[in-house]
Amino acid sequence: MNFALGYKPGHLRESSTMDNLEKQLICPICLEMFTKPVVILPCQHNLCRKCANDVFQAANPLWQSRGSKSMSTGGRFRCPSCRHEAVLDRHGVYGLQRNLLVENIIDIYKQEESSRPLNPTKVEQQQLMCEEHDEEKINIYCLSCETPTCSMCKVFGQHKDCEVAPLQNVYKRQKTELSDGIAILVAGNDRIQALLSQMEETCRSIQENGRRQKQSLCDKFDGLYAILEERKKELVGMISRQQDDKLDYIRSLMRRHGDHLEGAVKLVETAIQSMEEPQMAVFLQSIKDIFKQISTTAKVSSMECPEPGYESMVHFVINTENVADMLRTIDFNTLQVSRKRTGRMVMILVFPVKKGLLRGFMVIPCAHPSRVLMFAFTIRLSTGFAVHSIYIE
């Protein structure tokens, strides 16, 4: 670096009130004092309207500039100071309110600055001097070496063969480029923030959709549980009814046989008492009725009795193996199928409708990949079954 500050070391004075005020009047985009008109954002931060418009157009490339004949729908603007996002109408930043108070303060500040006496010491302190050539000010910029230098370095020094430009011109140009770069960065940050907001919304949608599908799946399984529970009650009821019917029948037989046994015992007692009768005429007269009762009792002795195996309930057996296999392979948008020897995929579902009636479906793929042939059949246990076929797209 071939330049240095042109002042002797010493203690710097504290910033004056005007210097502090100047810091409050700096635009966060161009880093210069506000240029009128000054607009105020909903978050109460101020910007040069030109700077704000550059940032707004960079973030909303589809927005039509002022004076365009086509209608615009407005856009979003994010404050470069606090990142607060505001939605602007079709007028863009031209629809924002001007901060006349800040503009008046800028005018007053400039008037005060122009009326203040020039401080030679301060001017001297801010002037950069060349280290190689005494008393030569840094007033040009070497474009080849990309460094500030003085005129003597260009004429006689190490930059005599380099391309140079006035320092002020390069300063203004690069400051403009830096301001544009800041605007591009701010617009890029806005796009990234919008993308992050979109991704956050996507995460919320994923969570809500997952919760909804979980609830739907649980409801379907609860429905299956209810169907199984209802069917279990029906089948248990069928067993209970036949059990009660068989018990009632056996108990009725037991009562009938018991009554018969009781009558036979009394008849035996009567016959034994008749044997003790000493009078032959009386004996012969009394045994007539006893013989009739014995004959009747002997005929009734061949009473009805249950058939062998009547107590068995083995016919109340269900085969749940296929249903269990189908339940184990339940998946999303899939069908449980069985492969026949022909190699075609066939699915058969049979379920009872009511006592003595079964209904079922048999699905067979067709040659066309988007069609299947469905056979709907009804089986009556007493008359056989009927089959009806339909095409399903």
NORGI-V729577 format. One record per residue. N is the residue number from 1. PHI is phi in radians with two decimals (NA if undefined). Layout:
((N,PHI) (N,PHI))
This chain:
((1,NA) (2,-1.89) (3,-2.59) (4,-2.57) (5,-1.20) (6,-1.57) (7,-2.63) (8,-1.42) (9,-1.05) (10,-3.07) (11,-1.33) (12,-1.40) (13,-1.30) (14,-1.16) (15,-1.12) (16,-1.42) (17,-1.08) (18,-1.17) (19,-1.17) (20,-1.14) (21,-1.14) (22,-1.07) (23,-1.14) (24,-1.37) (25,-1.85) (26,-1.68) (27,-1.29) (28,-1.23) (29,-1.71) (30,-1.56) (31,1.04) (32,-2.01) (33,-1.11) (34,-0.87) (35,-1.84) (36,-1.15) (37,-1.39) (38,-1.80) (39,-1.90) (40,-1.96) (41,-1.48) (42,-1.01) (43,-1.47) (44,1.33) (45,-1.57) (46,-1.93) (47,-2.53) (48,-1.14) (49,-1.10) (50,-1.12) (51,-1.12) (52,-1.09) (53,-1.18) (54,-1.09) (55,-1.15) (56,-1.13) (57,-1.19) (58,-1.19) (59,-1.44) (60,-2.24) (61,-1.12) (62,-1.49) (63,-1.29) (64,-1.44) (65,-1.16) (66,-1.11) (67,1.69) (68,-1.27) (69,-1.32) (70,-1.37) (71,-1.39) (72,-2.04) (73,-1.82) (74,1.43) (75,3.14) (76,-1.86) (77,-2.37) (78,-1.89) (79,-1.10) (80,-1.23) (81,-1.57) (82,-1.99) (83,1.17) (84,-1.24) (85,-1.70) (86,-2.12) (87,-1.72) (88,-1.71) (89,-1.41) (90,-1.14) (91,-1.45) (92,1.16) (93,-1.23) (94,-1.26) (95,-1.56) (96,-1.35) (97,-1.33) (98,-1.37) (99,-1.67) (100,-1.16) (101,-1.12) (102,-1.13) (103,-1.10) (104,-1.16) (105,-1.12) (106,-1.08) (107,-1.07) (108,-1.13) (109,-1.10) (110,-1.13) (111,-1.13) (112,-1.14) (113,-1.13) (114,-1.23) (115,-1.53) (116,-1.30) (117,-1.16) (118,-1.21) (119,-1.64) (120,-1.04) (121,-1.08) (122,-1.19) (123,-1.12) (124,-1.18) (125,-1.16) (126,-1.49) (127,-1.49) (128,-1.56) (129,-2.03) (130,-1.33) (131,-1.36) (132,-1.49) (133,-2.13) (134,-1.05) (135,1.15) (136,-1.74) (137,-1.45) (138,-1.36) (139,-2.32) (140,-2.32) (141,-2.25) (142,-1.42) (143,-1.28) (144,-1.29) (145,-1.62) (146,0.96) (147,-2.64) (148,-1.22) (149,-2.71) (150,-1.97) (151,-1.15) (152,-1.16) (153,-1.13) (154,-1.27) (155,-1.44) (156,-2.08) (157,-1.66) (158,-1.30) (159,-1.85) (160,-1.18) (161,-1.75) (162,-1.69) (163,-1.56) (164,-2.19) (165,-2.60) (166,-1.02) (167,-1.05) (168,-1.15) (169,-1.13) (170,-1.14) (171,-1.05) (172,-1.13) (173,-1.12) (174,-1.23) (175,-1.19) (176,-1.15) (177,-1.11) (178,-1.12) (179,-1.10) (180,-1.11) (181,-1.10) (182,-1.09) (183,-1.08) (184,-1.14) (185,-1.09) (186,-1.09) (187,-1.13) (188,-1.11) (189,-1.09) (190,-1.11) (191,-1.14) (192,-1.13) (193,-1.10) (194,-1.12) (195,-1.14) (196,-1.10) (197,-1.09) (198,-1.11) (199,-1.17) (200,-1.09) (201,-1.13) (202,-1.10) (203,-1.08) (204,-1.12) (205,-1.14) (206,-1.08) (207,-1.11) (208,-1.18) (209,-1.12) (210,-1.09) (211,-1.10) (212,-1.15) (213,-1.22) (214,-1.07) (215,-1.11) (216,-1.10) (217,-1.10) (218,-1.11) (219,-1.11) (220,-1.13) (221,-1.18) (222,-1.07) (223,-1.11) (224,-1.13) (225,-1.04) (226,-1.12) (227,-1.11) (228,-1.10) (229,-1.15) (230,-1.12) (231,-1.16) (232,-1.08) (233,-1.09) (234,-1.11) (235,-1.17) (236,-1.09) (237,-1.12) (238,-1.08) (239,-1.11) (240,-1.11) (241,-1.14) (242,-1.19) (243,-1.04) (244,-1.13) (245,-1.09) (246,-1.15) (247,-1.13) (248,-1.09) (249,-1.12) (250,-1.10) (251,-1.18) (252,-1.16) (253,-1.10) (254,-1.09) (255,-1.12) (256,-1.08) (257,-1.14) (258,-1.14) (259,-1.09) (260,-1.10) (261,-1.14) (262,-1.08) (263,-1.11) (264,-1.14) (265,-1.11) (266,-1.12) (267,-1.13) (268,-1.11) (269,-1.10) (270,-1.14) (271,-1.11) (272,-1.15) (273,-1.11) (274,-1.13) (275,-1.13) (276,-1.53) (277,-1.22) (278,-1.40) (279,-1.42) (280,-1.17) (281,-1.11) (282,-1.13) (283,-1.03) (284,-1.12) (285,-1.25) (286,-1.43) (287,-1.37) (288,-1.05) (289,-1.16) (290,-1.17) (291,-1.08) (292,-1.10) (293,-1.17) (294,-1.12) (295,-1.09) (296,-1.14) (297,-1.12) (298,-1.13) (299,-1.18) (300,-1.34) (301,-1.09) (302,-1.53) (303,-1.37) (304,-1.12) (305,-2.45) (306,-1.07) (307,-1.26) (308,-1.06) (309,1.40) (310,-1.07) (311,-1.35) (312,-1.24) (313,-2.21) (314,-1.22) (315,-1.30) (316,-1.57) (317,-2.21) (318,-2.06) (319,-1.80) (320,-1.78) (321,-1.11) (322,-1.15) (323,-1.14) (324,-1.10) (325,-1.09) (326,-1.14) (327,-1.16) (328,-1.17) (329,-1.79) (330,-1.07) (331,-2.51) (332,-1.38) (333,0.96) (334,-2.26) (335,-2.15) (336,-1.45) (337,-2.23) (338,-2.17) (339,-1.72) (340,-1.44) (341,-1.17) (342,-1.27) (343,1.58) (344,-1.54) (345,-1.49) (346,-2.24) (347,-2.15) (348,-2.17) (349,-2.16) (350,-2.26) (351,-2.55) (352,-1.32) (353,-1.75) (354,-2.71) (355,-1.06) (356,1.42) (357,-2.37) (358,-2.09) (359,-2.31) (360,-2.62) (361,-2.38) (362,-2.23) (363,-1.87) (364,-2.21) (365,-1.12) (366,-1.70) (367,-1.14) (368,-1.29) (369,-1.16) (370,-1.74) (371,-2.23) (372,-2.31) (373,-1.82) (374,-1.95) (375,-1.77) (376,-1.79) (377,-2.25) (378,-2.15) (379,-2.00) (380,-1.78) (381,-1.11) (382,-1.72) (383,-2.10) (384,1.76) (385,-2.48) (386,-2.09) (387,-2.15) (388,-2.27) (389,-1.98) (390,-2.46) (391,-1.70) (392,-2.17) (393,-1.26))
